[in-house]
C-alpha cells in the first residue's frame, strides 16, 4: 500500500485493548494500541501504534499526518520515522 499524506488531522480518540492472537493458545494477551484521527472532511482514520506513540499523542493534538498501511509514519512534530 502506498504512503498517504493528510495535510491536517486531529487525534479524536485513543484506544488500548488486550488482544489474543489465537484464543486459548497464549496464557496472556498482547497489548494493542490504536489512535483515531479525523480530517477536515470528517473522514475517520484508524491507525495502529506502539505504546510510545500512544503515550506521546493526546486527544486534541493536530497536525500533518503521514501513514502507510494504517501505521503512523509521522504526525505533527511529535512522531517521525527514524532510520538507522
N, C-alpha and C positions, 0 to 999 in steps of 0.2 A: 504494500500500500504506500502511496506517496505521502510526503510530508505536507501538512496543511498549516497555513498561517492565517490566524484570525487577528485582525488589527486591534480589536478591543473585545475583551471578555471579562466577566465578573464571576468570582467564586460565589456560588449561591448555597452550596451545601457540601459538608464533609461527612463521609460515611466510613465507619470501621466495623468489620464483622469477622466472625470466625468462619473458616472455610475448611471443609473436609473434602479432599480431592476424590477419595473413594470412601463413601460412608462405611464405617466399621473397620476399615483397613488400618488406619493410623490411630494410636491412642489419644493424640492431641491434634486439634485443628491448627491450621496456619492462620496467621492474622492477615487480612486483606484490607486494603485502603482504597477509597475512591474519592475523587473530587468532581463535583458537578459545576460546570461553568455555564453562563448564559451570555449570548451575544446580543448586540443592539437589536437584531431582528427577532429576538426571543427564541432562537434555537438553543436547545439544551445539549451540551457536550459532556459526556461521561468519560472520565479518564481514570485508569488505574494508576496508582502511585506507590512510592516507597514510604516507609514510616517517616523518613526525613522530610520528604515533600509534604506529607500530611501535617507534620508539626510546624513547618515553615509557613504554610499558607493559612490564611484566616478568611472566614466568610466576610464578604465585602471587598476583598482585595480586587484590584482591577489592573489590566494592562494587556500588552500584546501576548498572545498565546501561540505557541508552535507545538503541534502534536504529530505523532506518527503512530499508526496502529493503536490508537486510544492510550498512548503513553505520552506524558508531558516531556517535551524536549527543552522548552524554555517558557517561562512565564514572568512577565514584567522584569524587575531587577532582582527577583527572589530565587529563581531557579534557572540554571543554564546547564546544558550538557557539557561535561568535561571529558576531553580526550586525553589518553595517556601519551 
